[in-house]
Amino acid sequence: MPVDFQCGCGRWLRVGDEHAGSQAKCPYCARVVEVPAATALVPTAAAGGAYAPARDGGERFRRVSSAGLWLGITGCAAGVLFFVIAMVAGAAARPSYRGGDGASPVLAIFALLLILVGAVTSVMGIVFGAKGMKPENVRYKPHAVGGLVTGIIGTCLAGCILALILIGVAAVMGR
């Protein structure tokens, strides 16, 4: 069974179990590192009932960082989808100003719920991305950064859209 361990440069290395307890040279930074003993790995139950070596919090960081990334992406996607739905609803509502039937309010309510969900998931993407930015999280830090960036973009997008909605409502009410 291979031994997985992390070099001081942050890269994960894998060597055969025959090298456990010896020294190995990192192919990335050329640093000589100590290979942990195979008995230092504690087996844990994996999803299919198989056993996999436990790593020092790597799985926890993977889940937190990936959650941040996907929540941020979901928030951005909800903002873009809201914008598309708002354009469709605006085009459908335009005839009502000219005496037509107008648009159904269901589409507008769905669009507002969508932007609120987008705002909440974007903020959660920021929170989970920030949790994944711990110094010991070397392997999944790009996921955490992605969660922060997409969460911030989604939050800004949702905030701008909500501000435009409020300005539009204030303009319509002021007439």
HELIX and SHEET records of a PDB file:
HELIX    1   1 ASP A   17  HIS A   19  5                                   3    
HELIX    2   2 ALA A   38  ALA A   40  5                                   3    
HELIX    3   3 GLY A   58  TYR A   97  1                                  40    
HELIX    4   4 PRO A  105  LYS A  131  1                                  27    
HELIX    5   5 LYS A  141  GLY A  174  1                                  34    
SHEET    1   A 2 VAL A   3  GLN A   6  0                                        
SHEET    2   A 2 TRP A  12  VAL A  15 -1                                        
SHEET    1   B 2 GLN A  23  LYS A  25  0                                        
SHEET    2   B 2 VAL A  32  GLU A  34 -1                                        
SHEET    1   C 2 PRO A  43  ALA A  45  0                                        
SHEET    2   C 2 TYR A  51  PRO A  53 -1                                        
END                                                                             
